[in-house]
């Protein structure tokens, strides 16, 4: 369920280290960009972003708003006010979280900590 905290990512001959742990999850999501609204599944989540699987993939460079239903369905979805698509393939795309409300940022950190505890 948990990926290594510092996963090397090759980028133009250099190696980037991730600052935050990534977790394998299955969380329903709704994303909106311009006149498009679609559903997907977040399958990889960190404090800085996520990977989404969907039949309607957003192109690299697009900006979107995102709502992610955390596993505690009693609460409102986590809202990412602004996210940027950093990579895109045929059925998946990666989103960097740019702007979240303070309470959503705190919920995301708490959720990541909970996932961390369950993987140790």
The 8 nearest C-alpha neighbors of each residue, nearest first, counted from 0:
[[1, 23, 22, 118, 2, 24, 114, 21],
 [2, 0, 22, 118, 21, 23, 3, 115],
 [1, 3, 21, 22, 4, 20, 0, 6],
 [4, 2, 5, 6, 20, 1, 21, 17],
 [3, 5, 20, 19, 6, 2, 17, 21],
 [6, 4, 17, 16, 3, 7, 18, 20],
 [5, 7, 3, 16, 17, 4, 8, 2],
 [8, 6, 16, 15, 14, 5, 9, 17],
 [7, 9, 15, 14, 10, 6, 16, 17],
 [8, 10, 14, 13, 12, 7, 11, 15],
 [11, 9, 13, 12, 14, 8, 15, 7],
 [10, 12, 13, 9, 14, 8, 15, 7],
 [11, 13, 10, 9, 14, 8, 15, 7],
 [14, 12, 10, 11, 9, 15, 8, 7],
 [13, 15, 9, 8, 7, 10, 16, 12],
 [16, 14, 8, 7, 17, 13, 9, 10],
 [17, 15, 7, 5, 6, 18, 14, 8],
 [16, 18, 5, 19, 6, 15, 4, 7],
 [17, 19, 16, 5, 20, 4, 47, 6],
 [20, 18, 17, 4, 45, 46, 21, 47],
 [19, 21, 4, 45, 2, 3, 22, 18],
 [22, 20, 45, 2, 44, 1, 43, 19],
 [21, 23, 1, 44, 43, 0, 2, 24],
 [22, 24, 43, 0, 42, 1, 44, 21],
 [25, 23, 42, 43, 26, 22, 41, 44],
 [24, 26, 42, 41, 40, 27, 23, 43],
 [25, 27, 41, 40, 68, 24, 69, 28],
 [28, 26, 40, 68, 67, 39, 41, 25],
 [27, 29, 67, 39, 66, 40, 38, 68],
 [30, 28, 38, 66, 37, 65, 39, 67],
 [31, 29, 65, 64, 37, 36, 66, 38],
 [30, 32, 36, 64, 63, 35, 65, 37],
 [33, 31, 63, 35, 34, 62, 64, 36],
 [32, 34, 35, 31, 63, 36, 62, 64],
 [35, 33, 32, 36, 31, 37, 63, 30],
 [36, 34, 32, 31, 33, 37, 30, 55],
 [37, 35, 31, 30, 32, 34, 29, 38],
 [36, 38, 30, 29, 35, 31, 55, 39],
 [39, 37, 29, 28, 30, 53, 40, 36],
 [38, 40, 53, 28, 52, 27, 51, 29],
 [39, 41, 27, 52, 51, 26, 28, 42],
 [40, 42, 51, 26, 50, 25, 43, 27],
 [43, 41, 24, 25, 23, 50, 51, 40],
 [42, 44, 23, 50, 49, 22, 24, 41],
 [45, 43, 49, 22, 21, 48, 23, 50],
 [46, 44, 21, 47, 48, 20, 49, 19],
 [45, 47, 48, 108, 107, 19, 111, 44],
 [48, 46, 45, 96, 95, 19, 49, 97],
 [49, 47, 95, 96, 45, 94, 46, 44],
 [48, 50, 44, 43, 94, 93, 45, 51],
 [49, 51, 93, 43, 92, 41, 42, 94],
 [52, 50, 41, 40, 92, 91, 42, 39],
 [51, 53, 91, 40, 39, 90, 41, 92],
 [54, 52, 39, 55, 90, 56, 91, 51],
 [53, 55, 90, 56, 52, 39, 91, 38],
 [56, 54, 53, 57, 37, 90, 38, 39],
 [57, 55, 53, 90, 54, 91, 92, 58],
 [56, 58, 61, 55, 59, 92, 87, 84],
 [59, 57, 61, 87, 60, 56, 84, 86],
 [58, 60, 84, 86, 85, 87, 61, 57],
 [59, 61, 84, 85, 58, 83, 62, 86],
 [62, 60, 84, 59, 58, 83, 57, 63],
 [63, 61, 83, 82, 84, 32, 60, 81],
 [62, 64, 32, 82, 31, 81, 65, 83],
 [63, 65, 80, 81, 31, 30, 79, 82],
 [66, 64, 30, 79, 29, 78, 63, 31],
 [65, 67, 78, 29, 77, 28, 76, 79],
 [66, 68, 28, 77, 76, 27, 69, 65],
 [69, 67, 76, 27, 26, 28, 77, 70],
 [68, 70, 71, 67, 26, 72, 76, 77],
 [69, 71, 72, 68, 26, 73, 25, 74],
 [72, 70, 69, 73, 74, 68, 75, 76],
 [71, 73, 74, 70, 69, 68, 75, 76],
 [74, 72, 71, 75, 70, 76, 69, 68],
 [75, 73, 72, 71, 76, 69, 68, 77],
 [74, 76, 77, 73, 72, 68, 69, 78],
 [77, 75, 68, 67, 66, 78, 69, 74],
 [76, 78, 67, 66, 103, 68, 75, 79],
 [79, 77, 66, 65, 80, 76, 103, 67],
 [78, 80, 99, 65, 81, 64, 66, 98],
 [79, 81, 64, 99, 98, 78, 65, 82],
 [82, 80, 98, 64, 97, 79, 63, 96],
 [81, 83, 96, 97, 63, 95, 62, 94],
 [84, 82, 62, 95, 94, 61, 85, 60],
 [83, 85, 94, 59, 60, 61, 93, 86],
 [84, 86, 59, 93, 94, 83, 60, 95],
 [87, 85, 59, 93, 92, 84, 88, 58],
 [86, 88, 92, 59, 58, 91, 93, 57],
 [89, 87, 91, 90, 92, 86, 56, 58],
 [88, 90, 91, 56, 87, 92, 54, 55],
 [91, 89, 53, 88, 52, 54, 56, 92],
 [92, 90, 52, 88, 51, 87, 89, 53],
 [91, 93, 87, 51, 86, 50, 88, 56],
 [92, 94, 50, 86, 84, 85, 49, 51],
 [95, 93, 84, 83, 49, 48, 85, 82],
 [94, 96, 48, 83, 82, 47, 97, 84],
 [97, 95, 82, 48, 47, 98, 94, 81],
 [98, 96, 82, 81, 95, 99, 83, 79],
 [97, 99, 81, 80, 96, 79, 82, 100],
 [100, 98, 79, 80, 104, 103, 101, 78],
 [99, 101, 103, 102, 104, 98, 80, 79],
 [100, 102, 104, 103, 105, 99, 106, 98],
 [101, 103, 105, 104, 100, 106, 99, 107],
 [104, 102, 106, 100, 105, 101, 77, 99],
 [103, 105, 101, 107, 102, 106, 99, 100],
 [104, 106, 102, 108, 103, 107, 109, 101],
 [107, 105, 103, 109, 108, 104, 110, 102],
 [106, 108, 110, 104, 105, 109, 103, 111],
 [107, 109, 105, 111, 110, 106, 46, 112],
 [108, 110, 112, 106, 107, 111, 105, 113],
 [109, 111, 113, 107, 112, 108, 106, 114],
 [112, 110, 114, 108, 113, 109, 115, 107],
 [113, 111, 115, 109, 110, 114, 108, 116],
 [112, 114, 110, 116, 115, 111, 109, 117],
 [115, 113, 111, 117, 112, 116, 110, 118],
 [114, 116, 112, 118, 113, 117, 111, 119],
 [117, 115, 113, 114, 118, 119, 112, 111],
 [118, 116, 114, 115, 119, 113, 112, 0],
 [117, 119, 115, 116, 1, 114, 0, 113],
 [118, 116, 117, 115, 1, 114, 0, 113]]
